Amino acid sequence: MFNDPAEFQRMPCFRPTLAEAYQAFPRFLLDVAQARESLDEAQLSYAASSLLSAVRRFMAMGICEVDILAALTIEAPNPDERLRSALRAHFNEMDLSKARVLCVTTEYDNDAMWANYANGHSGFVFGFRHLAERSTALLAATQVEYFADVPSVGSGLDFLLYGDSAEIRSRTLQAICFTKKAAWAYEREWRVLTWRWDEEAQYGDYSFLAEELESITFGPKSDPFMKHAVIAAVEAKYPRCNVFQLKVECGDSIRLPIRQVHADT
């Protein structure tokens, strides 16, 4: 379970909004037909292309601008909220219990992270390297972005012009799965996301290669017996793993080597 209740719940938006785009859409199509604006007509959605063709026919028939704009005006109540509701319903249908998210951070000495995730500085942190030649999981890691406001996936006008494109879908998935509120920015998170449709549990335990484990760093309150057991396991199974101890001196965290077999990265 995520400790952030808003995880995967914040649906992205368009800026300018869809409501604003619906207001600007008729005028923009008319300006394109009159060569005052330009766009990539080959990429237009079927609906937008059909409307642009209709505008050109109206102009050829001598219909005035006011009547063309009136004909193109679309009444769409609360389009942005309707879009968010549709996105949320679609995403919920994907069965989030089948999602598997590996969350990692770039920092080993973040006091808040130690307090939240390592039993009040008494646990330890794994440091992993990715192995391109073995196609290990961290090669797929994506950096989480943090926003005070709901993230935007583009312009509402572009959505009306080009439709539900592959690019917008990609941005939407990125916004839902790889963005968080600004309050979580201290985590410096990266994550790997996959779906395991054949697993019944809401989590999975997966092995990693011995070569992937680059380091273990013990917290300043780590238990000596636990430390001894972990170091023994490292020496037996993880020959490339460095071992460190965090100590607090004058309010600063200092990482001291216990076992160093290769250059620390």
N, C-alpha and C positions, 0 to 999 in steps of 0.2 A: 504494500500500500504506500502511495506517495504521502510524504508529510505535508505537502502543499495541497490543500483541498481544491485549489483552482486549477490543478494540473489537468491538461487536456480539456479544460472547460471554457477557456477564453477563446471565443470565435473571433477571427479577424474582421477587419472592415475595409471599406474603400475610402480613399481620400483623393479628390472630392467624393462625397458620399453618393450613393445611388439616387437619393432624393434630389440632390443638386444636379446629378447627371441627367435625370429625366427632364429637368427644366432646360438644360443646355443642349440636349440632343437634337431637337428640331432645328434650332438655329445653326448648329454645327453642320448638320447634313446639308442645309441650304447653302452655307458658305462653301462647302466642298463642291457642290454642284455648280456654284458660281466661280469656282477656282480661287476663292479667297482663303481657303484652307486646303491642306494636302494630307493625304493618308495613304497607307498601303491597301489599295482596294482588293488585292488578291487575298488578303488575310481577313477580310470582313466576314462576319457570320452571315448565314443565309438571310436572316431577318433584316440585318442592317443593309446588306447589299440590295435586297428587294426594295427597301424604303428609299435608298439613294436613287435607284432606277426610277421609282415612282416620282420622286422630286424632279428629276430631269424631264420626265414626261409632262408633268404639270407645267414646268417652265416653258416647254416647247408649245404647250397649248395656250400659253399666255395668261395662266392663272397668276394672280398677284401674290406677293410674298405673304401678306397677312393671312390669306386663305390657305396657303401651303403650310404655314406654321400652325394654323388652327387644326388642319387635317392631321398633322404629325403629333400633336400634343396627346400624351398618354397619361391617363389618371392611374396612378399606382400608389395607393395608400400604404404608408409605412414600409417602403421597399427594403430598407436596411435591416429592420427588425425581422421581416419575413425571411430575408436571406440568412441572417444569423440562426433563426429557428430551423431553417432547412439544413444548414450546415451541421448544427448540433444533432439533429435527428439522423442525418446520414452518418455522422461519425459514431454515434451511439450504436448504430446497426452493425458496425465493424467488430463489435464484441471486444471491449477493452480488456476483458479478462485474458484474452489471448495475446495481448501485447507484452513484449519482453523488452525492458529498457535497462541497459547497463549505464549507470551514471558514474562518472569519474570527475576528478578535479585536477587542476594544474598545480595546486599548492599542497605541500605536505606540512606546513607549519601555521595553518590558519587556526587560531584559537577557538573561534566559533564552531568550525567544522569538527575539531577534536571534541568539543563539549557535546555537540549534537549527535555525532556518529561513532564515537570511540569511547563510549561509557565514561565520560568526564575525564578525558586525557589518560585513561588507564589501559586502553587498548593499543592497537598498532595499525599502521597504514601500509598497504601494499603499493609499491611503485612498479608499473608495467611498462614494457617497451613493446612497440608493434613490430612485427616481422613481415616485411613485404613478401619475402619468398615463401612464406607459409600462409599468406592471406589471413592473418589473424584478425580478430574482431575489432580491435581498436583502429584498424585502417578505415573502418566505416564511421568512426566517431565524428560527430558534428558539434560545433561550438554552440552553446545555448546563448541566445541574445536576451537582454533584459530591457523592458520598456515600462515606463510609468503609465502610459496609455495603451489601449488595445492596439496591437500591431496592424499596420496597413499592408494589403497585398497588391495594391495598385490603384488606379483611377477608376471610379465608377463609370466614367465616359468610355474608357477603353473596354470595360466589361460589356457595355451596351453595343459597342462597335464590333468587337472581336469575339464576344461570347465566352463560354466556359472553356477556355483554352487549356492546353497541357501546361503552359507556363503558369497560369493562375492556379491550377490545381496543385502544382509543385510548391508555389509560394504559400498556398493555404495549408498544406501539410506541414511545411516548415514553420509557419506561424503557430499552428496548434500544438505541435509536438516539440518544437525547439525554441520556444520563447517563454519567458516567465516574467512576473512582475519585478520591478526594479528593486524591491526590498530583498530579493534573493541574489542580487548581483555578487555579494561577497563569496558565494560558493564557487565562482569561476568554473562553471560546470561544462563538461562535454558529455555527450551521450550517444549510445548506439541503440537504434530502434529496430526491432524485427517482430514478426508475428509467428506464433507457434500454434497453428490451428489444431494440431493433433494432441495437444497436451491438455489435460483436464484441470490441473491445479492452476492457481492464479500467479504462480511464480515458477521459475526453473532454476535448477542447480547445474552449472555447466563447468566442465574442466577447462584448464588452460595449460599451455605447454610450459615445461620447466624453463625453457629459454626466455619465455615472456616475463618471468618474474625478475625484475631488475633490482629491487630493493625492498627491505622491510625497515620501517622506522617505528621504534617504540615510543609511546607517550611518556611524559615525565612522571606519571603516576602508575606506570605499568607494573604488574605483579612479577616478582623475581622468578617464581616457579613457572608461570606462563612463559616468561621470556626464555628460560632455559629450554623448555619443551620446543618452542618455536625455532630457536637457534639450532637445536639438534636436528629438527626436520629439515631445515635449510641446508645444513651441512651434508645430510644424507641424500637429498633429492634435487637441490637447486644450486649447482656449483657456480653459477654466474651471478648469484644474488648477494648484493651488499647488505649489511645490517648496520643500522644506526640507532642512536639513542638521543631523544630530545631532552634537553635540560633547560630550565629557566634560570637565567642569571640577570639580575638587575632589571627584571621585567621583560627581557628579550629571550626568545627561543633560540637555542643553539643546537645544531645537529652534530653529534660526535660519532665517529666511526667505531663500530665494535668489530665488524668483519668486513674487510674491503678487498675484493678479488679483482675488480676492474674499475676503470675510471668512472666516477659517479657522473651521471648526466641528468 
